[in-house]
Structure formats: C-alpha cells, structure tokens
Amino acid sequence: MVNIDNDYIVKLRRELHMYPEVDYELPKTLALVKRELDSMGIPYTEEYGKGSLVAYINPKKDNFTIGIRADMDALRMTEANTFEHRSRHEGMMHACGHDAHTAILIATAKALKEIENELACRVKLIFQPSEEGVTSGAMMMIENGVLDDVDIMTALHVGTGIDAGKLGLLSGMNMASSRHFRIDIEGKSIHATAYDRGIDALAIAVKMYNGIQSIFADEVPPDEKVVCRVTKLISGTAQNILPDYALMQGTIRTFNVPLSEFIHERILKLAETLSAMYGVEIKVHAPQKSTCVYNNPYLTELMLKSMEKSVGKENIEKITATMGSEDFSRFTDIVPSVFFRLGIRNKAKGISQVAHQTDFKLDEDALIYGVRNFVQFVIDNQNGIELEKARASDERTK
C-alpha cells in the first residue's frame, strides 16, 4: 500500500471547512484543489461546467477508466461549533461532510500519482459542484460529457451512523429519488372585509396542501415507501389584508421513480383544477433532481473485496437503504457504479451528530480509510472488469 498521510488529509479538510461555498460558486474551494493538484503535477480541466474540475491519473491510457467523484459544496446554514477551523463564511457551513469528501479525493490523487507508472488504467477524479443545490451538478457534468470515457464509477459519503474506522456497503438500491416542488399561487389582494371581491391566495394554498396530502393518503399504494410532504408555506403581509400570493415548497422521496412522476402529474392536475375553479394562476415547478442511488451488484462484490483488504472484514457493515437522496444517482444510472459509506462517528469524542446539524462534527482520524479504500479499489481493478457481467447483474434492467 502506498504511503498516505492522515495529517495531510485533516489539514486540507480543515481549510475547506473554514471557507464553505455553495452551489456552483466555489472559487476558494476550486483554488485549493488546483493548488494541490498543481503541486503534484496532476493535469486537470474545467471543461465540464461551472464550478467543476476533473483531474487525471494516467491521462493517456484509454484501455479502462475508473471514475471517482467528490462533491464540494456546502449548505446555507450558520455553524454553531466554536473550534478554530469553524466556518469563516457567515451563513454557510460544511454540515454534510463534503469538505471531507473533497480532501479525501485530493489525498487519493496524491497517493495514486505516486504509483501512476505502475497502474494499468486511467483514473478520472471528478470534483463536482451543487450536490446540495436546487439543480444537480452531477447532471450538468454528465450533460457536458464527463462520463463519455468512464467505464465504472465510485464515490463515498460520510456515514454518521457508522463508527470511525468502519465502512458501510449495500448492494442494489441505496438511496431514494428526490423531487423538490415549488408552487406559486397568484391571487388578488383586497381588504379582509371585502373578501368577496378578492382572491385569497392563502385559502387556495390550504386547499392545495390538503389535496397533496390526499394524493399521498388515497392514491399511493400502501406497500410503497414514499415521503411526500409540504415543508414550507409563506403568505400574507398584514392581519387585515387578503394575501394575493402564496408560496409552497416540499419534497417527494421514493425508490420508485415512476411513482414520483405519477405524484407530480397529480399535483399538476390539482393545480389545474383549483386554477380553473378560482380564477387564479398556479405555477408548479417540480424537477426530478436525483434518481435512486443504485449499487451495481457485481461491482459491489468487487468493492467488498477491496474493503476487506483496506479495513478488514470485521470493519465492514451491511447498511440499509435510506430515504435520503444523492445526485451521485445520476452516475449510477449511466455506468456501473458503487457508493459506500465512511464511518465518522466516535461517541467517546462526543461525535454523534447527524448531517445538516449546526454542530455537525466528524472524527478526522477516519478520513484516511476513505483514501485507503479508493486506492485499493483502483489497484484491484486497474486491469478492467467484466463489464458485461456488471451490466447483467443490474436488477433494474430485468
């Protein structure tokens, strides 16, 4: 195994943590990634879209290419932690571990560069923006051709429910699809005592809310694992004025993408019905941000073998599928892929927070295991895999 310096990974992660950036606006994050890649002599390109960067190990070898992806963006929230490397950007925080993902991929690049001449394959290191954003950075990069020369993909996510030093893996469906919806309702404002001459946008929003809950309660099969919730409703400016506008937002999560589309169509029909009934304009915007994260069964077997070498069989956990979402799903839709969890929990150190909490922490001693496993996976599969066997194992095509 090549030499991997955990202090280097921690240093990178802390610098990234101090300067979180969101969506596609990642100038400081990208500057750090470029600085490190330049120091290693690793070539890279920014041709795959705003806020993205792709680096190469063995760029001229085209017989087999392994892609490794890290998301770089942070969240719009204010950090409550008081440690020295807390966020310096007010209202932004790395509370989902993307700083760790980025640091791990940089350290993986460093380790692979040391053995570049010994590797038989090309490795494509994909630094992605906007995993947390309204639009998918993964989709943008894919539409710009980032997977055109990639045979297989892998990525990791920090696992808040797994102890540091352990890795989590699951074959097949891992994470739910995600569709966020926004509904804008345009009514007619008037004094509350003259309500008959106005159009109450808030009242219509309530009908819309109840209708959405009815779709979920009455039309979704009981054996389907689905979340369909309105999570935001804003309307009104004063206690004696009928509101002329209402905003609703929410989310649909399911492991059945056609069902997500069905719910979307029913919401559109509900909006059309209420619009005609009350003479209001109702706009529904509900793009499918991510599909389901799917681990190719054959590739999962190969990853399990690499994990046994990198952390030992006793440190591998079989995880369960979650209703959380991840736009790495877009990669899993196109090429055989495998996604694993990196344990970061350490109760003895007081580290047991879940993602998206303002006091989110992770055990930095765990980061090295992410690098070790990526490097081991590349070494083990550098001569290519049986791609037909991988495709045949995909249960989604049966």
C-alpha positions as CSV (number, residue, x, y, z in Angstrom):
1,M,0.0,0.0,0.0
2,V,1.3,3.5,-0.8
3,N,2.0,6.0,1.9
4,I,-1.0,8.0,3.0
5,D,-0.6,10.9,5.4
6,N,-3.7,11.5,7.5
7,D,-2.3,14.8,8.8
8,Y,-2.3,16.0,5.2
9,I,-6.0,15.0,4.8
10,V,-7.0,16.6,8.0
11,K,-5.2,19.9,7.1
12,L,-7.0,20.0,3.8
13,R,-10.3,19.2,5.3
14,R,-10.0,22.0,8.0
15,E,-9.0,24.6,5.4
16,L,-12.0,23.6,3.3
17,H,-14.3,23.6,6.3
18,M,-13.3,27.2,7.2
19,Y,-14.3,28.5,3.8
20,P,-17.5,26.8,2.8
21,E,-19.2,27.8,-0.5
22,V,-22.5,26.8,-2.1
23,D,-24.0,25.6,-5.3
24,Y,-21.8,26.4,-8.3
25,E,-20.0,29.4,-6.7
26,L,-16.9,27.7,-5.4
27,P,-13.9,29.9,-6.2
28,K,-11.9,29.3,-2.9
29,T,-12.6,25.6,-2.9
30,L,-11.5,25.2,-6.5
31,A,-8.4,27.4,-5.9
32,L,-7.4,24.9,-3.1
33,V,-8.0,21.9,-5.3
34,K,-6.0,23.4,-8.1
35,R,-3.2,24.4,-5.7
36,E,-2.8,20.9,-4.5
37,L,-3.0,19.3,-8.0
38,D,-0.5,21.7,-9.4
39,S,1.9,20.9,-6.6
40,M,1.6,17.2,-7.6
41,G,1.9,17.8,-11.3
42,I,-1.6,16.3,-12.0
43,P,-3.3,17.7,-15.1
44,Y,-6.9,18.9,-14.8
45,T,-9.7,20.6,-16.8
46,E,-12.7,22.8,-16.0
47,E,-14.5,21.9,-19.3
48,Y,-17.4,20.1,-17.7
49,G,-19.3,23.1,-16.4
50,K,-19.3,25.9,-13.9
51,G,-17.8,25.1,-10.5
52,S,-16.5,21.7,-11.6
53,L,-13.0,20.3,-12.1
54,V,-11.7,17.0,-13.4
55,A,-8.2,15.7,-12.9
56,Y,-6.5,12.7,-14.4
57,I,-4.1,9.9,-13.4
58,N,-2.6,8.3,-16.5
59,P,-4.5,10.6,-18.9
60,K,-3.1,8.9,-22.0
61,K,-4.2,5.4,-21.1
62,D,-7.6,4.7,-22.6
63,N,-8.0,1.0,-22.2
64,F,-10.0,1.3,-19.0
65,T,-11.1,4.3,-16.9
66,I,-12.2,4.3,-13.3
67,G,-14.1,7.5,-12.2
68,I,-14.0,8.7,-8.6
69,R,-16.3,11.6,-7.6
70,A,-16.4,14.0,-4.7
71,D,-19.0,16.7,-4.1
72,M,-17.6,20.1,-2.9
73,D,-20.5,22.3,-2.0
74,A,-21.7,23.3,1.5
75,L,-25.0,24.3,3.0
76,R,-26.7,27.6,3.7
77,M,-26.7,27.5,7.5
78,T,-24.8,29.1,10.3
79,E,-22.3,27.0,12.2
80,A,-22.7,26.6,15.9
81,N,-19.3,25.0,16.5
82,T,-16.6,27.1,18.2
83,F,-13.4,25.2,17.2
84,E,-10.6,27.0,15.5
85,H,-11.5,25.8,12.0
86,R,-15.2,26.7,12.2
87,S,-16.7,28.5,9.2
88,R,-15.5,31.9,8.3
89,H,-18.3,32.4,5.8
90,E,-21.4,33.7,7.6
91,G,-24.5,31.7,6.7
92,M,-22.6,28.8,5.1
93,M,-21.3,25.6,6.6
94,H,-20.0,22.2,5.7
95,A,-22.5,20.2,7.7
96,C,-22.7,17.2,5.3
97,G,-19.1,16.2,5.0
98,H,-18.4,17.5,1.5
99,D,-15.2,19.1,2.9
100,A,-14.1,15.7,3.9
101,H,-15.1,14.2,0.6
102,T,-13.0,16.8,-1.3
103,A,-10.0,16.4,1.0
104,I,-10.2,12.6,0.6
105,L,-10.3,12.8,-3.2
106,I,-7.3,15.2,-3.2
107,A,-5.3,12.8,-1.0
108,T,-6.4,9.9,-3.2
109,A,-5.0,11.8,-6.2
110,K,-1.7,12.3,-4.3
111,A,-1.5,8.6,-3.5
112,L,-2.3,7.4,-7.0
113,K,0.1,9.9,-8.5
114,E,2.9,8.1,-6.6
115,I,2.1,4.8,-8.3
116,E,0.9,6.3,-11.6
117,N,3.6,4.5,-13.7
118,E,2.6,1.2,-12.1
119,L,-1.1,1.5,-12.9
120,A,-2.6,-0.1,-16.0
121,C,-5.7,2.1,-16.1
122,R,-6.7,5.8,-16.2
123,V,-8.3,7.3,-13.2
124,K,-10.7,10.3,-13.6
125,L,-11.0,12.4,-10.5
126,I,-14.4,14.2,-10.6
127,F,-14.8,17.3,-8.3
128,Q,-18.5,18.2,-8.5
129,P,-20.4,21.3,-7.5
130,S,-24.0,21.6,-6.4
131,E,-25.0,18.3,-4.9
132,E,-27.0,20.2,-2.3
133,G,-28.3,22.9,-4.7
134,V,-31.7,23.2,-6.4
135,T,-30.2,21.9,-9.6
136,S,-27.8,18.9,-9.9
137,G,-24.1,19.5,-10.5
138,A,-23.8,15.8,-11.4
139,M,-26.4,16.2,-14.2
140,M,-24.6,19.3,-15.5
141,M,-21.3,17.4,-15.7
142,I,-22.9,14.4,-17.3
143,E,-24.7,16.5,-19.9
144,N,-21.3,18.1,-20.7
145,G,-19.7,14.6,-21.3
146,V,-17.9,13.8,-18.1
147,L,-18.9,10.1,-18.4
148,D,-18.1,9.7,-22.1
149,D,-14.8,7.9,-21.4
150,V,-15.6,6.4,-18.0
151,D,-16.2,2.6,-17.6
152,I,-17.1,2.4,-13.9
153,M,-17.7,4.9,-11.1
154,T,-17.3,5.0,-7.3
155,A,-17.8,7.6,-4.6
156,L,-18.3,7.8,-0.8
157,H,-20.3,9.7,1.7
158,V,-19.5,10.1,5.4
159,G,-21.7,7.9,7.5
160,T,-22.9,9.5,10.7
161,G,-24.4,6.2,12.0
162,I,-21.2,4.2,11.5
163,D,-18.2,4.2,13.8
164,A,-14.9,5.7,12.7
165,G,-12.7,3.0,11.2
166,K,-15.6,1.1,9.6
167,L,-17.0,1.2,6.1
168,G,-20.6,0.6,5.1
169,L,-21.9,-1.1,1.9
170,L,-25.1,-2.3,0.4
171,S,-25.8,-3.9,-3.0
172,G,-28.7,-2.6,-5.1
173,M,-30.9,0.4,-4.1
174,N,-29.2,2.6,-1.5
175,M,-30.9,6.0,-1.5
176,A,-34.3,7.3,-2.6
177,S,-35.0,9.5,-5.6
178,S,-35.7,13.2,-4.8
179,R,-38.1,15.6,-6.4
180,H,-38.4,19.1,-4.9
181,F,-41.5,21.1,-5.7
182,R,-42.3,24.7,-5.7
183,I,-45.9,26.1,-6.1
184,D,-46.6,29.8,-6.7
185,I,-50.2,30.9,-6.3
186,E,-51.2,34.4,-7.6
187,G,-54.5,35.7,-6.1
188,K,-56.0,39.2,-5.8
189,S,-55.3,41.3,-2.7
190,I,-58.1,43.3,-1.0
191,H,-59.2,44.4,2.5
192,A,-60.3,41.4,4.5
193,T,-63.8,42.9,5.0
194,A,-64.2,42.9,1.2
195,Y,-63.1,39.3,0.7
196,D,-65.8,38.6,-1.9
197,R,-64.1,40.9,-4.4
198,G,-60.6,39.4,-3.8
199,I,-59.0,36.0,-4.4
200,D,-57.4,34.6,-1.2
201,A,-54.1,33.0,-2.3
202,L,-53.6,31.6,1.2
203,A,-57.0,29.9,1.2
204,I,-56.2,28.3,-2.1
205,A,-52.8,27.2,-0.8
206,V,-54.6,25.4,2.1
207,K,-56.8,23.6,-0.5
208,M,-53.6,22.7,-2.4
209,Y,-51.9,21.4,0.7
210,N,-54.9,19.2,1.7
211,G,-55.1,18.0,-1.9
212,I,-51.5,16.9,-1.9
213,Q,-51.9,15.1,1.4
214,S,-55.0,13.3,-0.1
215,I,-52.9,12.2,-3.1
216,F,-50.4,10.7,-0.8
217,A,-53.1,9.1,1.5
218,D,-55.5,7.9,-1.1
219,E,-53.6,7.1,-4.3
220,V,-50.2,5.8,-3.3
221,P,-50.1,2.0,-2.7
222,P,-49.7,1.2,1.0
223,D,-46.6,-1.1,0.3
224,E,-44.7,1.8,-1.4
225,K,-42.0,3.5,0.7
226,V,-42.8,7.2,-0.1
227,V,-42.4,10.6,1.5
228,C,-44.5,13.4,0.1
229,R,-44.5,16.5,2.4
230,V,-45.2,20.2,2.1
231,T,-42.5,21.7,4.2
232,K,-42.8,25.5,3.6
233,L,-45.8,27.8,3.2
234,I,-45.5,31.6,3.0
235,S,-48.3,34.0,2.5
236,G,-49.7,37.4,3.7
237,T,-48.4,40.8,4.7
238,A,-50.9,42.1,7.3
239,Q,-53.7,40.9,9.5
240,N,-56.4,42.7,7.6
241,I,-55.4,42.2,4.0
242,L,-56.3,39.2,1.9
243,P,-53.0,37.8,0.5
244,D,-52.5,38.0,-3.2
245,Y,-49.6,35.5,-3.2
246,A,-48.7,32.2,-1.6
247,L,-45.6,30.1,-1.9
248,M,-45.5,26.4,-1.1
249,Q,-42.5,24.1,-1.2
250,G,-41.9,20.5,-0.4
251,T,-40.3,17.2,-1.4
252,I,-41.2,13.8,-2.8
253,R,-38.9,10.8,-2.0
254,T,-39.4,7.3,-3.2
255,F,-37.5,4.3,-4.5
256,N,-40.0,4.1,-7.4
257,V,-39.2,6.9,-9.9
258,P,-42.4,6.3,-12.0
259,L,-44.4,6.7,-8.8
260,S,-42.6,10.1,-8.2
261,E,-43.7,11.1,-11.7
262,F,-47.3,10.0,-11.0
263,I,-47.5,12.1,-7.9
264,H,-46.0,15.0,-9.8
265,E,-48.7,14.6,-12.5
266,R,-51.4,14.5,-9.9
267,I,-50.1,17.7,-8.3
268,L,-50.2,19.4,-11.7
269,K,-53.8,18.2,-12.2
270,L,-54.8,19.5,-8.8
271,A,-53.2,22.9,-9.6
272,E,-55.1,23.0,-12.9
273,T,-58.4,22.2,-11.2
274,L,-58.0,24.8,-8.5
275,S,-56.8,27.4,-11.0
276,A,-59.9,26.9,-13.1
277,M,-62.2,26.9,-10.1
278,Y,-61.0,30.1,-8.5
279,G,-59.6,32.0,-11.5
280,V,-56.0,32.1,-10.2
281,E,-52.6,31.4,-11.7
282,I,-50.9,28.4,-10.1
283,K,-47.4,27.6,-11.3
284,V,-45.8,24.2,-10.3
285,H,-42.1,23.7,-10.7
286,A,-41.0,20.1,-9.7
287,P,-37.9,18.8,-11.5
288,Q,-36.6,15.4,-10.7
289,K,-33.3,16.3,-9.1
290,S,-32.0,12.9,-8.4
291,T,-33.0,9.3,-9.1
292,C,-32.2,6.4,-6.8
293,V,-28.6,5.7,-5.9
294,Y,-28.1,2.1,-7.2
295,N,-25.0,-0.1,-6.4
296,N,-24.3,-2.5,-9.2
297,P,-24.3,-5.9,-7.6
298,Y,-21.2,-7.2,-9.4
299,L,-19.3,-4.0,-8.7
300,T,-20.4,-4.2,-5.1
301,E,-18.8,-7.6,-4.8
302,L,-15.6,-6.2,-6.2
303,M,-15.8,-3.3,-3.7
304,L,-16.3,-5.7,-0.8
305,K,-13.1,-7.5,-1.7
306,S,-11.2,-4.2,-1.7
307,M,-12.8,-3.2,1.6
308,E,-11.6,-6.5,3.2
309,K,-8.1,-5.5,2.2
310,S,-8.3,-1.9,3.2
311,V,-10.0,-2.1,6.6
312,G,-10.6,-5.8,7.3
313,K,-13.7,-7.9,7.1
314,E,-14.6,-7.2,10.7
315,N,-14.8,-3.4,9.9
316,I,-17.4,-3.7,7.1
317,E,-21.1,-3.1,7.9
318,K,-24.0,-4.0,5.7
319,I,-26.1,-0.8,5.7
320,T,-29.8,-0.3,4.9
321,A,-31.3,1.8,2.2
322,T,-32.4,5.3,3.3
323,M,-34.9,7.9,2.2
324,G,-32.1,10.4,1.9
325,S,-31.0,11.4,-1.7
326,E,-27.8,12.0,-3.5
327,D,-27.2,13.1,-7.1
328,F,-24.5,10.5,-7.5
329,S,-27.5,8.6,-8.6
330,R,-27.2,10.2,-12.0
331,F,-23.8,8.5,-12.4
332,T,-25.3,5.2,-11.3
333,D,-28.0,5.5,-14.0
334,I,-25.4,5.5,-16.8
335,V,-22.3,3.4,-15.8
336,P,-21.9,0.5,-13.4
337,S,-21.2,2.3,-10.0
338,V,-20.7,1.6,-6.4
339,F,-21.2,4.0,-3.5
340,F,-20.0,3.3,0.1
341,R,-20.2,4.9,3.5
342,L,-17.2,6.1,5.5
343,G,-17.8,5.8,9.3
344,I,-17.1,9.0,11.1
345,R,-19.0,8.5,14.4
346,N,-17.0,8.4,17.7
347,K,-19.2,8.7,20.8
348,A,-16.1,8.7,23.1
349,K,-15.1,12.0,21.4
350,G,-18.7,13.4,21.5
351,I,-19.1,12.9,17.8
352,S,-22.5,11.5,17.0
353,Q,-24.3,14.4,15.3
354,V,-26.3,13.7,12.1
355,A,-25.8,15.6,8.9
356,H,-27.2,19.1,8.4
357,Q,-27.0,19.9,12.1
358,T,-25.4,23.3,13.0
359,D,-23.0,21.5,15.4
360,F,-22.1,18.7,12.9
361,K,-18.7,17.1,13.6
362,L,-16.7,14.1,12.3
363,D,-13.9,12.0,13.5
364,E,-11.0,13.2,11.4
365,D,-9.0,10.1,12.2
366,A,-11.4,8.2,10.0
367,L,-10.7,10.1,6.8
368,I,-7.6,8.0,5.9
369,Y,-9.8,4.9,5.5
370,G,-11.7,6.6,2.6
371,V,-8.4,7.2,0.8
372,R,-7.1,3.7,1.5
373,N,-10.3,2.1,0.1
374,F,-10.3,4.3,-3.1
375,V,-6.7,3.4,-3.7
376,Q,-7.2,-0.3,-3.0
377,F,-10.2,-0.4,-5.3
378,V,-8.2,1.2,-8.2
379,I,-5.3,-1.2,-7.7
380,D,-7.6,-4.2,-7.6
381,N,-9.5,-3.3,-10.7
382,Q,-6.8,-1.5,-12.8
383,N,-6.8,-4.2,-15.4
384,G,-10.5,-3.8,-16.1
385,I,-13.6,-5.7,-15.0
386,E,-16.1,-7.9,-16.8
387,L,-18.4,-5.1,-17.9
388,E,-20.9,-7.5,-19.5
389,K,-21.1,-9.3,-16.2
390,A,-21.7,-6.0,-14.4
391,R,-24.4,-5.0,-16.8
392,A,-26.1,-8.4,-16.5
393,S,-26.2,-8.1,-12.7
394,D,-28.2,-4.9,-12.8
395,E,-31.6,-5.8,-11.5
396,R,-33.2,-2.6,-12.8
397,T,-33.0,-4.0,-16.4
398,K,-34.8,-7.3,-15.6
